[in-house]
Amino acid sequence: MSTNAIACLGPRIPIAQMRSVYSVQEVEKKLGKLSKQEHEPLRSTYQRMLDKGPQRFQVKPSGLPAMQHLYEELPNFQNVLDDVRRQIALCEDSGDPLEITPLLLLGPPGIGKTHFARQLAQLLGTGMGFISMSSLTAGWVLSGASSQWKGARPGKVFEALVDGDYANPVMVVDEIDKAGGEAAYDPLGSLYSLLEHDTAGSFMDEFAEVAVDASQLIWVATANDARGIPEPILNRVNVYEVEAPDFEAARHIALTLYQSIRQQHDWGRRFDEQPGDAVLDRMAELAPREMRRAWMTAFGNAKLAHRGTLLCEDLPDPGKKRGAIGFMQ
């Protein structure tokens, strides 16, 4: 395939070139050192690398993508979107690849941080890797575990580059402030080199022990509180404090989500093009992450009532808590 192959990913963001993310010669050398009787998982990994080859698509924007829908859907992320736009603009008419400084989104739960990361991946069209740090107790999830350990496997970064189609996928590190682990092993240790462009270019996964080029990855980390994040991480990222949307912004988010759900489903045509003011006011009291569930409940209740108009009574009761699941005594 040509190194200047072009395939449209979205509004004015094409794939413009290919990039080699590892050395075939190095993989062949590692494979040749394995005896036929040992390390079958490692042998399989090397063979997979050789079969797929080292070339991956690398997004190269030819112009600024349409982002107005993101500004409308995520009004409390305007500063982040502005910076992303600026960084895309820098390379849109040059020979440089897309380069976005790692992002750290700080803010309370439920305001849309993870949703923003998913939308960014969709905008760029490069796919997304997701790592939840709240349940991560060992750094091998990021950087792989030594093949000498039973059940060892490559890390998420290696898998994203070797098994994926792109050299610059969006990698989301969710709840980075909740990373835990043994005192002797820092689960965030591998990020120190991954977040540095120069060292990320030859990142060594501990399982495969083959250097991969992770310098083009687009990092988005989320956290509720910066106090739980090591200083070396904070020094390597752009930090954005994302506030919960105010009443008008929350109302707009709710309206945008209503219209999106309605348009995405065939049954949506049975409902009004726009909900009433009272319903929107009630929805604006919810956190953005709760809105989709609330809308789906309201649509279902209205359908059961044979109405095309949603009423406040169709929305979930905000004071009602989920009961325990079990048998009645």
matplotlib code that plots the C-alpha trace (Angstrom):
import matplotlib.pyplot as plt

x = [0.0, 1.3, 2.7, 0.5, -2.7, -5.8, -9.0, -11.6, -12.3, -14.6, -15.0, -11.6, -9.5, -8.0, -5.4, -2.4, 0.5, 1.7, 4.1, 6.2, 5.6, 8.2, 11.2, 10.4, 14.1, 14.0, 10.9, 12.5, 15.7, 13.6, 11.6, 14.7, 16.1, 13.1, 13.3, 10.4, 9.4, 9.2, 7.2, 4.3, 2.4, 5.5, 6.1, 2.4, 2.9, 6.0, 4.3, 1.3, 3.6, 5.2, 1.9, 0.4, 3.5, 4.8, 2.9, 0.0, -2.2, -1.4, -4.0, -2.9, -5.5, -5.9, -8.1, -9.9, -12.6, -16.2, -16.3, -19.3, -21.4, -18.8, -19.0, -22.8, -22.8, -19.9, -20.2, -18.2, -15.2, -14.7, -11.1, -10.1, -11.8, -10.1, -6.7, -7.3, -8.4, -5.3, -3.1, -4.9, -4.6, -0.8, -0.3, -3.3, -1.3, 2.2, 4.0, 4.0, 1.9, -0.9, 0.5, -1.7, -0.1, -1.4, -4.6, -5.6, -9.3, -10.0, -13.5, -16.3, -17.8, -20.5, -19.6, -18.6, -14.9, -14.8, -17.5, -15.3, -12.4, -14.7, -15.9, -12.3, -11.5, -14.5, -13.6, -10.1, -11.3, -8.3, -10.1, -9.6, -7.9, -9.4, -7.6, -9.5, -7.0, -9.5, -9.1, -5.4, -3.1, 0.0, 1.8, 1.9, -1.6, 0.0, 3.5, 3.1, 4.5, 7.6, 7.1, 8.8, 5.6, 2.7, -0.2, 1.9, 0.7, 1.5, 0.3, -2.5, -0.1, 1.5, -1.8, -3.2, -0.3, 0.2, -3.4, -4.9, -4.8, -3.5, -0.2, -1.9, -5.0, -6.5, -5.5, -7.8, -6.4, -9.6, -9.5, -5.7, -5.9, -7.2, -4.3, -3.1, -0.6, 2.2, 4.7, 7.5, 5.7, 4.4, 1.4, 2.0, 5.7, 5.5, 3.6, 6.6, 8.3, 5.1, 4.0, 7.4, 7.5, 11.3, 11.3, 7.9, 9.4, 11.1, 8.8, 9.7, 6.9, 8.1, 6.4, 7.5, 10.7, 10.5, 10.5, 7.4, 6.8, 4.3, 5.2, 2.1, -0.4, -3.0, -3.3, -6.4, -6.4, -9.3, -9.3, -11.5, -8.6, -5.1, -3.7, -3.5, -1.5, 2.4, 4.1, 6.1, 2.7, 1.4, 4.5, 3.9, 0.3, -1.9, -4.3, -7.8, -10.2, -13.6, -16.5, -20.0, -22.2, -24.3, -28.1, -28.3, -25.5, -27.0, -30.3, -28.6, -26.8, -30.1, -31.8, -28.9, -29.0, -32.8, -32.5, -29.6, -31.4, -34.5, -32.6, -30.7, -33.8, -36.6, -39.0, -37.8, -40.1, -43.1, -42.0, -42.0, -39.0, -38.3, -39.2, -41.1, -39.5, -40.6, -39.0, -35.8, -35.7, -35.9, -33.3, -30.9, -30.8, -29.0, -25.3, -24.6, -23.8, -27.3, -29.1, -29.1, -30.6, -33.2, -34.2, -34.5, -36.7, -38.9, -39.2, -40.3, -42.8, -44.3, -44.6, -46.4, -48.8, -49.4, -48.0, -45.5, -44.9, -42.7, -43.9, -42.1, -43.9, -42.1, -38.7, -37.2, -38.0, -34.8, -35.5, -35.9, -32.8, -32.1, -33.3, -31.3, -31.7, -32.9, -35.9, -38.7, -38.8]
y = [0.0, 3.5, 5.6, 8.4, 6.4, 8.5, 7.3, 9.6, 9.2, 12.1, 15.8, 16.8, 14.3, 11.7, 9.0, 10.5, 8.2, 4.9, 4.6, 1.6, 0.9, -1.8, -3.5, -6.8, -7.7, -7.4, -9.6, -12.2, -12.1, -12.7, -15.4, -17.2, -17.4, -19.3, -23.1, -24.9, -26.3, -23.1, -19.9, -20.7, -17.5, -15.5, -17.3, -16.7, -13.0, -12.7, -14.6, -12.3, -9.3, -10.8, -11.8, -8.3, -6.3, -3.1, -0.5, 1.3, 4.2, 7.6, 10.3, 13.5, 16.2, 18.1, 20.7, 21.5, 19.0, 20.0, 20.4, 22.6, 19.6, 18.9, 22.5, 22.1, 18.7, 19.4, 23.1, 22.7, 21.3, 24.5, 25.1, 21.6, 21.7, 25.0, 23.5, 20.4, 22.7, 24.7, 21.7, 20.2, 23.6, 23.6, 20.6, 20.8, 22.3, 21.0, 17.7, 17.1, 14.4, 15.1, 15.8, 16.4, 17.1, 14.6, 15.8, 15.4, 16.2, 17.0, 17.3, 15.6, 12.3, 12.3, 15.5, 13.8, 13.3, 9.8, 10.7, 13.5, 11.1, 8.8, 11.7, 12.8, 9.3, 9.3, 12.8, 11.6, 8.2, 6.3, 4.1, 4.1, 2.0, 2.2, 1.5, 1.9, 2.6, 2.2, -1.5, -1.6, -3.0, -3.7, -1.7, -4.7, -3.9, -0.9, -2.3, -6.1, -8.7, -10.7, -13.8, -15.8, -15.4, -17.8, -16.3, -13.3, -11.2, -8.0, -4.7, -2.4, -0.1, -3.0, -4.5, -1.2, -0.8, -4.4, -5.5, -2.2, -0.4, 3.0, 4.4, 7.1, 5.8, 7.7, 6.0, 6.8, 6.3, 6.6, 7.6, 7.9, 9.3, 6.0, 3.9, 1.5, -1.3, -2.6, -0.1, -1.9, -1.5, 1.8, 1.1, 4.4, 3.9, 3.1, 6.3, 8.4, 7.3, 6.9, 10.5, 11.8, 12.0, 11.1, 8.0, 6.8, 6.3, 3.1, 1.8, -1.7, -4.0, -6.3, -9.4, -9.1, -7.2, -5.6, -1.8, -0.3, 3.3, 4.7, 8.4, 9.1, 7.9, 10.5, 10.3, 11.4, 10.9, 11.6, 12.2, 13.6, 15.0, 16.0, 15.3, 11.6, 12.0, 11.9, 15.1, 13.5, 12.7, 16.2, 17.7, 15.8, 16.7, 19.7, 19.9, 21.1, 21.7, 20.8, 22.3, 20.7, 22.5, 25.3, 25.1, 26.5, 24.4, 21.3, 22.1, 22.3, 19.0, 17.4, 18.8, 17.7, 14.2, 14.0, 14.9, 12.5, 9.5, 10.4, 10.5, 7.3, 5.1, 4.3, 4.6, 8.2, 9.5, 8.8, 11.4, 15.2, 16.9, 18.7, 18.1, 20.6, 23.2, 21.6, 18.3, 20.0, 21.8, 18.6, 16.9, 19.9, 18.8, 15.5, 14.9, 14.4, 10.7, 10.1, 11.9, 9.1, 6.6, 9.1, 9.9, 6.2, 5.6, 8.6, 7.4, 4.0, 5.3, 7.6, 4.8, 2.6, 5.5, 5.8, 9.3, 11.0, 13.8, 13.3, 14.5, 15.1, 12.0, 9.9, 10.7, 8.6, 9.7, 11.5, 10.6, 6.9, 4.8, 1.4, -1.3, -4.4, -7.4, -10.5, -12.5, -11.2, -12.7]
z = [0.0, -0.9, 1.9, 0.8, 0.7, 1.4, 2.9, 4.3, 8.0, 8.5, 7.6, 6.2, 8.2, 5.9, 6.4, 4.7, 5.4, 6.8, 9.8, 10.9, 14.6, 15.1, 13.4, 11.6, 11.8, 15.6, 15.8, 13.5, 15.7, 18.9, 17.3, 16.0, 19.6, 20.9, 21.0, 19.4, 22.8, 24.8, 25.2, 22.9, 23.8, 23.0, 19.8, 18.8, 19.5, 17.3, 14.5, 14.7, 14.4, 11.3, 9.7, 10.1, 9.4, 11.0, 8.9, 10.5, 9.3, 10.7, 10.7, 8.9, 8.8, 5.6, 7.2, 10.4, 11.1, 11.9, 15.6, 16.2, 17.3, 20.1, 21.3, 21.5, 23.1, 25.5, 26.4, 29.6, 27.6, 25.5, 26.7, 25.9, 22.5, 21.7, 22.4, 20.3, 17.5, 17.8, 17.7, 14.6, 12.9, 13.3, 11.1, 8.7, 5.9, 6.7, 6.3, 10.1, 11.7, 14.1, 17.5, 20.6, 24.0, 26.5, 28.2, 31.8, 32.5, 36.1, 37.5, 39.6, 38.5, 35.9, 34.0, 30.8, 30.9, 29.5, 27.0, 25.8, 25.2, 23.2, 21.1, 20.4, 19.2, 17.0, 15.6, 14.7, 13.5, 15.0, 17.4, 21.2, 23.9, 27.4, 30.7, 34.0, 36.7, 39.6, 39.3, 38.2, 40.8, 38.6, 35.9, 33.6, 32.3, 30.6, 29.8, 29.8, 32.2, 31.7, 29.6, 32.4, 34.5, 34.2, 32.3, 31.2, 28.2, 26.4, 27.8, 26.5, 24.6, 22.8, 21.9, 20.6, 18.2, 17.1, 16.9, 15.9, 12.5, 13.6, 14.8, 16.7, 18.5, 21.4, 24.7, 27.6, 31.2, 33.2, 36.9, 37.0, 40.5, 41.8, 40.6, 43.3, 43.8, 45.9, 47.2, 45.3, 41.9, 40.6, 38.3, 36.6, 36.2, 32.5, 31.8, 32.6, 29.4, 27.4, 27.9, 26.8, 23.0, 22.7, 24.9, 23.7, 20.3, 21.5, 24.2, 25.4, 26.3, 29.1, 27.5, 23.9, 24.6, 21.2, 20.9, 19.6, 18.4, 20.8, 20.2, 18.2, 20.7, 21.8, 25.6, 27.5, 31.3, 33.6, 37.3, 40.1, 42.1, 41.1, 44.6, 43.9, 40.8, 40.9, 40.0, 37.1, 35.4, 36.0, 34.5, 31.3, 30.5, 29.9, 32.9, 32.4, 35.3, 33.9, 35.8, 36.0, 33.3, 34.6, 34.3, 30.8, 29.6, 31.2, 29.6, 26.2, 26.7, 27.6, 24.5, 22.2, 23.7, 23.3, 19.6, 19.1, 20.6, 18.6, 15.3, 16.0, 16.4, 14.0, 16.9, 17.5, 14.7, 17.0, 19.4, 19.3, 17.7, 20.9, 24.6, 26.6, 28.8, 32.1, 31.0, 30.0, 33.3, 35.2, 33.0, 33.6, 37.3, 36.4, 35.8, 32.0, 32.5, 33.9, 31.1, 28.5, 31.0, 32.1, 28.5, 27.6, 30.6, 29.7, 26.0, 27.2, 29.7, 27.1, 24.6, 27.2, 27.8, 24.0, 23.9, 21.5, 24.1, 27.1, 30.4, 33.7, 35.1, 32.5, 34.0, 36.7, 40.2, 41.4, 45.0, 44.3, 45.0, 43.4, 45.7, 46.6, 44.3, 46.1, 47.2, 49.3, 52.8]

ax = plt.figure().add_subplot(projection="3d")
ax.plot(x, y, z, "-o")
ax.set_aspect("equal")
plt.show()
